[in-house]
């Protein structure tokens, strides 16, 4: 059975294994960016970007704030 620490490391490595997620992290390190803004810049769908963001948040690599609706 995996320990809590091993599970956290699994989430971290899974998050970093994806090039689009690494690109989201690079952008987020420079400026705040809405999911829709990132999706337009990278020609990705909003649901795809949201899924990547959710994985980054679950791995504690990104903090998500909600504005608007």
C-alpha positions in Angstrom: 0.0 0.0 0.0 1.4 3.4 -1.0 2.0 5.9 1.7 0.6 9.5 1.6 4.0 10.8 0.6 4.3 8.3 -2.3 0.9 9.2 -3.6 1.9 12.9 -3.5 5.0 12.1 -5.5 3.0 10.1 -8.0 0.7 13.1 -8.5 3.7 15.5 -8.8 5.5 13.3 -11.5 2.2 12.7 -13.3 1.6 16.5 -13.5 5.2 17.3 -14.7 5.1 14.5 -17.3 2.9 16.6 -19.7 4.4 19.3 -21.9 1.2 21.4 -21.9 1.1 21.3 -18.1 4.7 22.4 -17.9 3.9 25.3 -20.3 0.9 26.3 -18.1 3.3 26.4 -15.1 5.8 28.5 -17.0 3.1 31.0 -17.9 1.7 31.0 -14.4 5.1 31.7 -13.0 5.3 34.9 -15.0 1.7 36.2 -14.7 -1.8 35.4 -13.7 -3.7 34.0 -16.6 -7.3 32.9 -17.1 -8.0 29.4 -18.4 -9.8 30.9 -21.4 -6.9 33.2 -22.1 -4.4 30.4 -22.1 -6.6 28.2 -24.2 -6.8 30.9 -26.9 -3.0 31.6 -26.8 -2.2 27.9 -27.2 -5.1 26.9 -29.5 -6.5 24.4 -27.0 -10.0 23.9 -25.8 -11.1 25.4 -22.5 -12.0 21.9 -21.1 -8.6 20.5 -22.0 -6.8 23.4 -20.3 -9.1 23.1 -17.2 -8.2 19.4 -16.9 -4.5 20.2 -17.0 -5.0 23.0 -14.4 -7.0 20.5 -12.2 -4.1 18.0 -12.3 -1.6 20.8 -11.4 -3.7 21.9 -8.5 -4.1 18.3 -7.3 -0.3 18.0 -7.4 0.0 21.3 -5.3 1.9 23.0 -8.1 -0.7 25.6 -8.9 -3.2 27.6 -6.9 -6.5 28.2 -8.7 -8.7 31.2 -7.9 -12.1 31.8 -9.4 -13.3 35.1 -10.7 -16.6 35.9 -12.3 -19.4 33.4 -12.4 
